[in-house]
Amino acid sequence: MLNKAIRRTVLPVLLALTATLTAACSSGSGADAELSAEPVTLRFTWWGSDDRHKRTQQVIDLFQQQHPNITVRGEFKEWNGYWDSLATTVAANDAPDIIQMDELYLASYAERGALLDFNEARKHLDTAGYDAKALATGAIDGKQYGLPVGLAAYSIVANTDLLARYGVALPDDTKWTWEDLRKAGEQVSKAGGGSVWGLQSGGFNDAGGLHIWARQAGASVFDDQGKVAIPPKVLQDYWTYLRDNANAGTSPPPPVSVEKAAAGLNQSATATNTATFGMWWNTQLTALTTASGSKLKLLRMPGEAQAKAPAAYYKPSMFWSVSSRSQHPAEAAAFVNFLASNEEAAKILQTERGVPANQKIRGTINGLLKETDKAAADFLDALPVSDPPRVTPKGASTIETIIKRHTENVLFGRTTPEQAAAEFIRELQSEVDAAR
C-alpha cells in the first residue's frame, strides 16, 4: 500500500512518466511479434500466501519445461509492501514484466500508461474462453489492461471446530443480521477466556466489507463519476460497530487486532484459531484451512436478507497485467496465456486465485477440486448477487490504507466514528481529485 512518503515521492514520478509511457505504447509494443528463440528472462511479481507461492512456482517450472529458452523469475510478497514495491519499480523504469494486479490499482496504473494493452498481443493471448462481461472488468476505454484471473465474493469464514468446542450454534446465514453475528461472537468470547474471541475485527484490508456495508444501506462508496458518495452516517455506523465489538471484548483488543492484521493471512486471527468469525474473500478458504488446521465454513455476509437487493457482488479476484515497458512483451503475453488457459497449469492453480474466470478452464478443473476448493466454488454459484460497484477510480487505490488508519484511530479511542467518517470522505475525495 502507498504510505504518505511513497505517495509524495513516487506518484509524482509516475505522473511524469505518463506521457513517455503512452507514447511508447502508441508506437507499437511488439507484443504480436514471433516468440524469440534466444534466451529470454521474464520477471513475474505477485502477492499471496505460502500455498500460492508453491503452486505458482510449479506452474513456472512447467512453463519453462515447454519453453526452455525462457526463464521466469518469481518475485512474491505479502499484500503489505507489495504496492510500495511495485510503485517504486515502475517509477524507476524497472517494473516486472508480468504483474498480478488488483482492481484497486488497475485504473491508476493503466491510465498512467504503465500497462500493455492486451489487444496488441492477440497472437499469443487466447481469450475465447472468457465471457465478454468478465473481460470488461479489465478494460478501460476499450483497451484490455487486465485479464481477469478468477471471481470471488466477500464472505464470513466461520471456524466450526471452535463453535463446537464452546457449544455455540452455527448461525443461519440466509437470514442473519449484523446483531446476530455480534451475539454469536459474544458467546464465543465469553467461553474463550480471553484467548479466543468471537470476531476478527473488520476495518483492515476491508474495502470489500465497506462496499457491502454501504450497499446494504442503499448507498455506494463511489458514484458513477468516481466521486466519493458514501453518506457520513453509513460510515459512522460502520466504525461504531467495530468499536463497540472491541470495547465489549467480542473482537480482540486493538493492539492484538492491529498486530494480526499487519502479519498477513497465516498469522491472522482466523488462521491462528483465535477468532471464530472473520471476513474474507471466499477463495481464501483453502489457504485459511491449511494455515489453521481447523474446519472452516463459508457463510453469507450478515444483513443480506434485510437489504432491498443483494449487496454481494462478483469481484475479479485479481488480474494478469504486463508492463508496457517490458522488453519481451510477446513472451510475457505467452506466459500470461499459459497461466490463464493451459489445462495442466489450471490443475495446479485450481481456485487458489479465485474460481477461474476462463469458463473453459473452470470446466476442466471442476472434477478435480478438493473439498475446500469445491466449497468456494459452490458458495459462489449459490450466492445471490447484484451488479458490481464501479471500478475504483484513479487516485482511490489508497482506500484500504485510509480505512485502516481510521479504524485504528477509532479502536484506540483517538477519534470518534463521526469524526472518522467526515475525515475519511474528505481524505479519499482529495486523493481522487489530486489524480485528475
Summary of the structure (lengths in Angstrom):
residues: 436
radius of gyration: 21.5
end to end distance: 19.9
largest distance: 65.8
contacts: 1513
relative contact order: 0.18
helix: 49%
strand: 14%
